[in-house]
Amino acid sequence: MAQDGWDAPGHTQVILMTPPPVSERLRMAHLQGEEETWKNDRTNGNTGTYAKCCVEVGKQLQVPTVDLWTAFQQEQGWEAHLTDGLHLSASGQDKVYQMLMETIRTQCPQLMPDALPYHLPKHDEINAEDVAASFQAYANQDDGERRNRI
């Protein structure tokens, strides 16, 4: 299906991610005083409909999906993850990172940082006196040598 060949070298692994919920209360408070009038185009209901479709597409295509919309709302005080009812706060960004890394760890372990190959030498392997030679020495290594340098 759509995922055929995604694990092959040179192919991209797709991970779907729903939007987080919208706090209409925080959004309304943020927009007060703005020239633009409040519009119901940013409602949690509309966002939930989109999120549910995203999850369904992930299931149909057998693609890993991070469901932020549901996970955020399962927490007491989830609005703290949003700055203005729409955009992520620092804690919201941290939650997205944690959920994404958990999805990678459990469903796409080949994307874990320690499993990824290096494409360039590490900064501490570059000789400032002869940068070109450092890159050439790196290019002459085989993949096994590169992977063992972590």
Order of alpha helices (4+ residues) and beta strands (2+ residues): beta-alpha-alpha-beta-alpha-alpha-alpha-alpha
